[in-house]
Amino acid sequence: MNILFSNSIGRDKFGGGEKWMVNAAKELAKRGHNVVLGSKKNSKILDYATSNGVKTTVFEIRGDISPLSTLKVAAFLKQQAIDVLICNLNKDVRVAGLAAQIVQTPVVLARHGMLLCGNKWKHKVTLTKLVDGIITNSNTIKESYRNYGWFDDDFVKVIYNGIIIPETIVAYNFSVRFPGKKIIYSAGRLSEQKGFTWLIEAAAILKKTRNDLIFAISGEGKLDADLKKQVANASLEDSFIFMGFTDNIYPYLKGCDLFVLASLFEGMPNVVMEAMAMQKAVIATDVNGARELMVDGKTGIIVPPKQPEALAAAIEKIIDNPEILAEFGKSGYERVTREFTMNAMGNKLEEYLQQKLVDKKTAL
């Protein structure tokens, strides 16, 4: 198959959805398919794709309506005889999906790593007229879309994210900078979605009774200054540390004591999967995909979002118990390596794309 992934995320943005696209492209290419990933020039996703051996091209999709971009994508689709177009954001569907309609690309799919459309007419028109199906990573998202009443039951396909666990990881040595401290690690864009405001509040609650905890955060984003101001106002500068962006969090995961996800919403949180792969106990908010990935009380603890008291209590409950931390970490590792491998994801994705091609040709 000739496959194009289109991802119009901002140049400086990179998250779980972008990592999924690169991993999916790499896995399909490994299976002999011709795969290209298109995004903005000098974007982090293109840099990451190139470093992983994925072929790339440049598309400057900036808005929902872009005739020049549509024509450029159409020319590429025709020149490369693309069989399957997989779109990331809604504007990818509207610009690249329209291009696919012009040149009659056989199959167009939207990939929704989180709930990307509400029950609105513009989303209904886009997704019923320009795509042949939606790939998502959690049954909770599929159920939300089913309730809209727009699609047949098989229009939304759940394919769980897969993970590539590196063979050798050298743990980041937090003890050099923070001797004698217990490290609570988190990672993600510094945006409202990731809930770092509530994690800071949880850290402030814990700081009242103990001074042996360090909260270390990897990521960057538009809330950088606001979050650092919140940390300063709470007098947490010595215990809540911003470590900046990294495209490889595995050393930090391996070196920490506990991983925390404080998000307000997610799809299937890759970062939780990665933490479990490093045999770390996880505390996560009860967002889409969390309960499909984790087993509450066995691989970690699930708490309500926007409740710093619950977050602090969960951290307090296990951070001083190395046996529970190790037990949760072992169970999480076993679950990930059994059910969320890249090979399993690749098998299901490849089979789904091939079946969509057959279905489309049969319908013509």
FENFENQUI-V931199 format. One record per residue. PHI is phi in degrees with one decimal (NA if undefined). BURIAL is 1 if it has 24 or more other ideal C-beta (glycine too) atoms within 12 Angstrom, else 0. D_FIRST is the distance of its C-alpha to the first C-alpha in Angstrom with 2 decimals. Layout:
phi:PHI burial:BURIAL d_first:D_FIRST
phi:PHI burial:BURIAL d_first:D_FIRST
//
This chain:
phi:NA burial:1 d_first:0.00
phi:-99.2 burial:1 d_first:3.80
phi:-126.7 burial:1 d_first:6.07
phi:-119.5 burial:1 d_first:9.83
phi:-98.4 burial:1 d_first:12.63
phi:-115.1 burial:1 d_first:15.96
phi:-138.0 burial:1 d_first:19.16
phi:-96.3 burial:1 d_first:22.48
phi:-56.9 burial:1 d_first:24.73
phi:-58.5 burial:1 d_first:27.90
phi:-54.3 burial:0 d_first:28.05
phi:-97.3 burial:0 d_first:30.38
phi:-104.8 burial:1 d_first:28.84
phi:-159.1 burial:1 d_first:26.76
phi:-147.5 burial:1 d_first:26.57
phi:-62.0 burial:1 d_first:24.80
phi:-64.5 burial:1 d_first:22.11
phi:-70.8 burial:1 d_first:21.28
phi:-63.2 burial:1 d_first:21.37
phi:-59.7 burial:1 d_first:19.02
phi:-61.3 burial:1 d_first:16.38
phi:-65.0 burial:1 d_first:16.79
phi:-63.8 burial:1 d_first:16.85
phi:-65.1 burial:1 d_first:13.75
phi:-61.6 burial:1 d_first:11.85
phi:-63.7 burial:1 d_first:13.63
phi:-66.3 burial:1 d_first:12.99
phi:-68.4 burial:1 d_first:9.18
phi:-64.5 burial:1 d_first:9.55
phi:-61.4 burial:0 d_first:12.19
phi:-88.9 burial:0 d_first:10.08
phi:99.0 burial:0 d_first:8.33
phi:-86.8 burial:1 d_first:5.18
phi:-89.0 burial:0 d_first:6.23
phi:-124.1 burial:1 d_first:8.09
phi:-131.6 burial:1 d_first:11.22
phi:-115.9 burial:1 d_first:14.09
phi:-111.0 burial:1 d_first:16.62
phi:-158.7 burial:1 d_first:20.24
phi:-71.5 burial:1 d_first:23.83
phi:-60.9 burial:0 d_first:25.30
phi:62.0 burial:0 d_first:27.11
phi:-86.7 burial:1 d_first:25.87
phi:-63.5 burial:1 d_first:26.04
phi:-67.3 burial:1 d_first:22.44
phi:-67.9 burial:1 d_first:21.33
phi:-61.9 burial:0 d_first:23.94
phi:-66.4 burial:1 d_first:22.78
phi:-62.4 burial:1 d_first:19.11
phi:-61.1 burial:0 d_first:20.37
phi:-66.5 burial:0 d_first:22.71
phi:-101.4 burial:1 d_first:19.96
phi:78.1 burial:0 d_first:17.95
phi:-92.7 burial:1 d_first:15.24
phi:-67.3 burial:1 d_first:14.57
phi:-131.8 burial:1 d_first:16.32
phi:-146.0 burial:1 d_first:17.51
phi:-106.9 burial:1 d_first:20.56
phi:-129.2 burial:1 d_first:20.95
phi:-99.0 burial:1 d_first:24.50
phi:-93.0 burial:1 d_first:24.20
phi:-110.7 burial:0 d_first:27.73
phi:-148.5 burial:0 d_first:28.54
phi:-69.9 burial:1 d_first:27.59
phi:-123.6 burial:0 d_first:28.40
phi:-154.1 burial:0 d_first:27.39
phi:-55.1 burial:0 d_first:27.07
phi:-65.9 burial:0 d_first:26.50
phi:-65.7 burial:1 d_first:23.68
phi:-60.0 burial:1 d_first:22.10
phi:-66.5 burial:0 d_first:22.39
phi:-65.5 burial:1 d_first:21.01
phi:-64.6 burial:1 d_first:17.86
phi:-59.6 burial:1 d_first:17.60
phi:-62.3 burial:0 d_first:18.00
phi:-66.9 burial:1 d_first:15.26
phi:-58.9 burial:1 d_first:12.76
phi:-71.8 burial:0 d_first:13.98
phi:-61.9 burial:0 d_first:14.28
phi:-90.6 burial:1 d_first:10.79
phi:50.6 burial:0 d_first:9.37
phi:-66.6 burial:1 d_first:7.70
phi:-89.3 burial:1 d_first:6.10
phi:-134.0 burial:1 d_first:7.46
phi:-109.4 burial:1 d_first:10.67
phi:-116.3 burial:1 d_first:12.60
phi:-103.9 burial:1 d_first:16.25
phi:-91.5 burial:1 d_first:19.04
phi:-86.7 burial:1 d_first:22.44
phi:-60.3 burial:1 d_first:23.84
phi:-70.7 burial:1 d_first:24.17
phi:-63.6 burial:1 d_first:20.47
phi:-62.3 burial:1 d_first:20.04
phi:-73.1 burial:1 d_first:22.91
phi:-92.8 burial:1 d_first:22.02
phi:-72.6 burial:1 d_first:18.25
phi:-63.2 burial:1 d_first:17.96
phi:-65.1 burial:1 d_first:20.53
phi:-59.5 burial:1 d_first:18.68
phi:-64.6 burial:1 d_first:15.67
phi:-66.2 burial:1 d_first:18.34
phi:-63.4 burial:0 d_first:19.80
phi:-97.7 burial:1 d_first:16.86
phi:60.3 burial:0 d_first:15.55
phi:-60.8 burial:1 d_first:12.11
phi:-54.6 burial:1 d_first:11.01
phi:-129.2 burial:1 d_first:10.99
phi:-123.3 burial:1 d_first:13.17
phi:-126.7 burial:1 d_first:14.33
phi:-104.2 burial:1 d_first:17.31
phi:-110.8 burial:1 d_first:17.78
phi:-112.6 burial:1 d_first:21.51
phi:-78.5 burial:1 d_first:22.88
phi:-150.5 burial:1 d_first:26.27
phi:-70.9 burial:1 d_first:28.00
phi:-97.5 burial:1 d_first:26.93
phi:-136.1 burial:1 d_first:28.45
phi:-94.0 burial:0 d_first:31.90
phi:-81.8 burial:0 d_first:33.21
phi:-126.2 burial:0 d_first:33.54
phi:-61.9 burial:0 d_first:32.91
phi:-66.6 burial:0 d_first:30.78
phi:-71.8 burial:1 d_first:28.31
phi:-62.3 burial:0 d_first:28.40
phi:-61.9 burial:0 d_first:27.72
phi:-59.1 burial:1 d_first:24.83
phi:-83.9 burial:1 d_first:23.06
phi:-95.3 burial:1 d_first:23.90
phi:-104.9 burial:0 d_first:23.20
phi:-111.8 burial:1 d_first:20.24
phi:-128.8 burial:1 d_first:17.87
phi:-103.1 burial:1 d_first:16.58
phi:173.8 burial:1 d_first:17.29
phi:-124.6 burial:1 d_first:18.47
phi:-101.4 burial:1 d_first:17.54
phi:-131.8 burial:1 d_first:20.77
phi:-122.1 burial:1 d_first:22.35
phi:-151.2 burial:1 d_first:25.69
phi:-70.5 burial:0 d_first:27.32
phi:-67.3 burial:1 d_first:29.98
phi:-68.7 burial:1 d_first:27.63
phi:-58.4 burial:1 d_first:26.24
phi:-65.2 burial:0 d_first:29.88
phi:-61.1 burial:1 d_first:30.86
phi:-68.6 burial:1 d_first:28.29
phi:-59.8 burial:0 d_first:29.33
phi:-68.9 burial:0 d_first:32.86
phi:-69.4 burial:0 d_first:32.02
phi:77.6 burial:0 d_first:31.58
phi:-90.1 burial:1 d_first:28.77
phi:-121.2 burial:1 d_first:25.93
phi:-68.7 burial:0 d_first:25.49
phi:-61.0 burial:0 d_first:25.55
phi:-94.0 burial:0 d_first:21.87
phi:-70.5 burial:1 d_first:20.80
phi:-101.5 burial:1 d_first:21.14
phi:-109.0 burial:1 d_first:19.28
phi:-91.3 burial:1 d_first:20.96
phi:-127.6 burial:1 d_first:19.00
phi:-63.1 burial:1 d_first:21.52
phi:-58.9 burial:1 d_first:21.02
phi:-108.8 burial:1 d_first:20.69
phi:-131.4 burial:1 d_first:22.82
phi:-104.2 burial:1 d_first:22.93
phi:-95.2 burial:1 d_first:26.57
phi:-58.5 burial:0 d_first:27.70
phi:-69.7 burial:0 d_first:29.74
phi:-128.1 burial:0 d_first:32.65
phi:-127.0 burial:0 d_first:34.02
phi:-94.3 burial:0 d_first:37.37
phi:-64.3 burial:0 d_first:39.05
phi:-67.9 burial:1 d_first:40.42
phi:-89.1 burial:0 d_first:44.18
phi:-63.7 burial:1 d_first:45.45
phi:-67.1 burial:0 d_first:48.91
phi:-63.8 burial:0 d_first:49.59
phi:-89.0 burial:0 d_first:49.64
phi:-129.5 burial:1 d_first:50.63
phi:-61.7 burial:0 d_first:52.86
phi:77.4 burial:0 d_first:53.79
phi:-101.0 burial:1 d_first:51.45
phi:-98.7 burial:1 d_first:48.86
phi:-102.8 burial:1 d_first:45.51
phi:-106.9 burial:1 d_first:43.64
phi:-112.1 burial:1 d_first:40.27
phi:-147.5 burial:1 d_first:37.84
phi:-152.6 burial:1 d_first:34.96
phi:154.7 burial:1 d_first:33.22
phi:-60.5 burial:1 d_first:33.55
phi:-81.4 burial:1 d_first:37.19
phi:-133.0 burial:1 d_first:36.78
phi:-58.6 burial:0 d_first:38.54
phi:-54.2 burial:1 d_first:35.63
phi:-81.0 burial:1 d_first:36.06
phi:69.8 burial:1 d_first:39.69
phi:-65.8 burial:1 d_first:41.30
phi:-55.1 burial:1 d_first:44.40
phi:-74.5 burial:1 d_first:45.03
phi:-67.2 burial:1 d_first:44.38
phi:-63.1 burial:1 d_first:47.01
phi:-63.1 burial:1 d_first:49.40
phi:-64.1 burial:1 d_first:48.81
phi:-62.2 burial:1 d_first:49.55
phi:-65.2 burial:1 d_first:52.74
phi:-62.0 burial:1 d_first:53.84
phi:-68.6 burial:1 d_first:53.43
phi:-65.4 burial:1 d_first:55.16
phi:-66.2 burial:0 d_first:58.32
phi:-120.2 burial:0 d_first:58.92
phi:-154.1 burial:0 d_first:57.15
phi:-127.2 burial:0 d_first:56.26
phi:-105.0 burial:0 d_first:54.10
phi:-109.4 burial:1 d_first:50.67
phi:-119.9 burial:1 d_first:48.24
phi:-98.8 burial:1 d_first:45.36
phi:-115.3 burial:1 d_first:42.73
phi:-122.9 burial:1 d_first:39.88
phi:-102.3 burial:1 d_first:36.83
phi:150.6 burial:1 d_first:35.38
phi:-145.4 burial:1 d_first:36.21
phi:164.7 burial:1 d_first:36.31
phi:-69.7 burial:0 d_first:38.55
phi:-93.3 burial:1 d_first:40.99
phi:-51.6 burial:0 d_first:41.82
phi:-65.6 burial:0 d_first:45.33
phi:-64.7 burial:0 d_first:46.09
phi:-69.1 burial:1 d_first:45.20
phi:-66.3 burial:1 d_first:47.19
phi:-67.1 burial:0 d_first:50.09
phi:-61.3 burial:1 d_first:49.92
phi:-61.6 burial:1 d_first:50.05
phi:-64.1 burial:0 d_first:53.04
phi:-63.3 burial:0 d_first:54.83
phi:-91.9 burial:1 d_first:54.49
phi:57.2 burial:0 d_first:55.81
phi:-111.4 burial:1 d_first:52.73
phi:-57.5 burial:0 d_first:52.06
phi:-89.3 burial:0 d_first:52.83
phi:-133.1 burial:1 d_first:50.65
phi:-125.1 burial:1 d_first:47.63
phi:-114.1 burial:1 d_first:45.64
phi:-97.6 burial:1 d_first:42.74
phi:-102.3 burial:1 d_first:40.76
phi:81.9 burial:0 d_first:38.35
phi:-79.5 burial:1 d_first:34.58
phi:-143.6 burial:1 d_first:32.70
phi:-92.2 burial:1 d_first:29.01
phi:-138.8 burial:0 d_first:30.07
phi:-93.0 burial:1 d_first:32.37
phi:-56.7 burial:1 d_first:32.38
phi:-59.6 burial:1 d_first:35.65
phi:-70.1 burial:1 d_first:37.37
phi:-62.6 burial:1 d_first:36.18
phi:-68.0 burial:1 d_first:37.43
phi:-87.5 burial:1 d_first:40.68
phi:-86.6 burial:1 d_first:41.59
phi:-97.2 burial:1 d_first:43.55
phi:-155.0 burial:1 d_first:41.84
phi:-108.3 burial:1 d_first:38.84
phi:-128.0 burial:1 d_first:39.32
phi:-111.6 burial:1 d_first:36.97
phi:-110.5 burial:1 d_first:39.09
phi:-60.4 burial:1 d_first:36.45
phi:-91.2 burial:1 d_first:37.31
phi:-158.3 burial:1 d_first:33.82
phi:-152.5 burial:1 d_first:30.42
phi:-102.1 burial:1 d_first:27.21
phi:-112.8 burial:1 d_first:26.66
phi:-66.3 burial:1 d_first:28.55
phi:-56.3 burial:1 d_first:26.64
phi:-64.2 burial:1 d_first:29.90
phi:-67.1 burial:1 d_first:31.65
phi:-59.4 burial:1 d_first:29.04
phi:-66.5 burial:1 d_first:29.50
phi:-64.2 burial:1 d_first:33.25
phi:-62.9 burial:1 d_first:33.14
phi:-65.1 burial:1 d_first:31.12
phi:-92.4 burial:1 d_first:34.05
phi:60.9 burial:1 d_first:36.43
phi:-107.5 burial:1 d_first:38.00
phi:-63.8 burial:1 d_first:39.68
phi:-127.2 burial:1 d_first:38.33
phi:-110.1 burial:1 d_first:40.22
phi:-136.7 burial:1 d_first:37.99
phi:-74.7 burial:1 d_first:38.72
phi:-81.3 burial:1 d_first:37.85
phi:-112.6 burial:1 d_first:34.77
phi:-46.4 burial:1 d_first:31.53
phi:88.5 burial:1 d_first:29.81
phi:-60.7 burial:1 d_first:32.80
phi:-77.4 burial:1 d_first:34.10
phi:-79.8 burial:1 d_first:30.73
phi:-89.7 burial:1 d_first:30.37
phi:-96.4 burial:1 d_first:34.06
phi:-118.4 burial:1 d_first:36.89
phi:-59.2 burial:0 d_first:39.96
phi:86.5 burial:0 d_first:42.83
phi:-123.5 burial:0 d_first:40.81
phi:-106.6 burial:1 d_first:38.22
phi:163.4 burial:1 d_first:40.08
phi:-127.8 burial:1 d_first:41.74
phi:-108.1 burial:1 d_first:40.42
phi:-126.0 burial:1 d_first:42.73
phi:-67.5 burial:1 d_first:42.88
phi:-71.1 burial:1 d_first:41.59
phi:61.5 burial:1 d_first:44.20
phi:-128.2 burial:0 d_first:46.84
phi:-60.0 burial:1 d_first:47.90
phi:-63.3 burial:0 d_first:50.69
phi:-67.4 burial:1 d_first:48.30
phi:-64.3 burial:1 d_first:46.06
phi:-63.2 burial:1 d_first:49.14
phi:-64.0 burial:0 d_first:50.46
phi:-66.5 burial:1 d_first:47.27
phi:-62.5 burial:1 d_first:47.29
phi:-59.6 burial:1 d_first:51.01
phi:-66.1 burial:0 d_first:50.48
phi:-120.6 burial:1 d_first:48.32
phi:-64.4 burial:1 d_first:48.53
phi:-96.7 burial:0 d_first:51.77
phi:-118.0 burial:0 d_first:50.63
phi:-62.1 burial:0 d_first:48.69
phi:-66.9 burial:0 d_first:48.49
phi:-67.7 burial:1 d_first:46.68
phi:-57.6 burial:1 d_first:44.38
phi:-68.3 burial:0 d_first:43.50
phi:-65.5 burial:0 d_first:43.13
phi:-60.7 burial:1 d_first:40.81
phi:-62.3 burial:1 d_first:38.77
phi:-64.2 burial:0 d_first:38.48
phi:-64.8 burial:1 d_first:37.48
phi:-64.7 burial:1 d_first:34.83
phi:-60.6 burial:1 d_first:33.34
phi:-62.8 burial:0 d_first:33.29
phi:-67.5 burial:1 d_first:31.59
phi:-64.1 burial:1 d_first:28.80
phi:-71.0 burial:0 d_first:28.11
phi:-89.6 burial:0 d_first:28.17
phi:-121.7 burial:1 d_first:26.12
phi:-130.8 burial:1 d_first:24.20
phi:-84.7 burial:0 d_first:22.39
phi:-66.4 burial:1 d_first:19.12
phi:-63.8 burial:0 d_first:18.00
phi:-64.5 burial:0 d_first:18.91
phi:-63.0 burial:1 d_first:17.12
phi:-61.2 burial:1 d_first:13.86
phi:-60.9 burial:0 d_first:14.25
phi:-69.4 burial:1 d_first:15.01
phi:-67.8 burial:1 d_first:12.35
phi:-60.6 burial:1 d_first:9.46
phi:-61.6 burial:0 d_first:11.50
phi:-65.4 burial:1 d_first:12.16
phi:-63.1 burial:1 d_first:8.79
phi:-64.2 burial:0 d_first:8.10
phi:-68.0 burial:0 d_first:11.71
phi:-63.8 burial:1 d_first:11.65
phi:-63.8 burial:1 d_first:9.34
phi:-62.7 burial:0 d_first:11.84
phi:-61.6 burial:0 d_first:14.69
phi:-66.9 burial:0 d_first:14.03
phi:-67.8 burial:0 d_first:13.87
phi:-67.0 burial:0 d_first:16.89
phi:-76.0 burial:0 d_first:18.75
phi:-76.5 burial:0 d_first:18.61
//
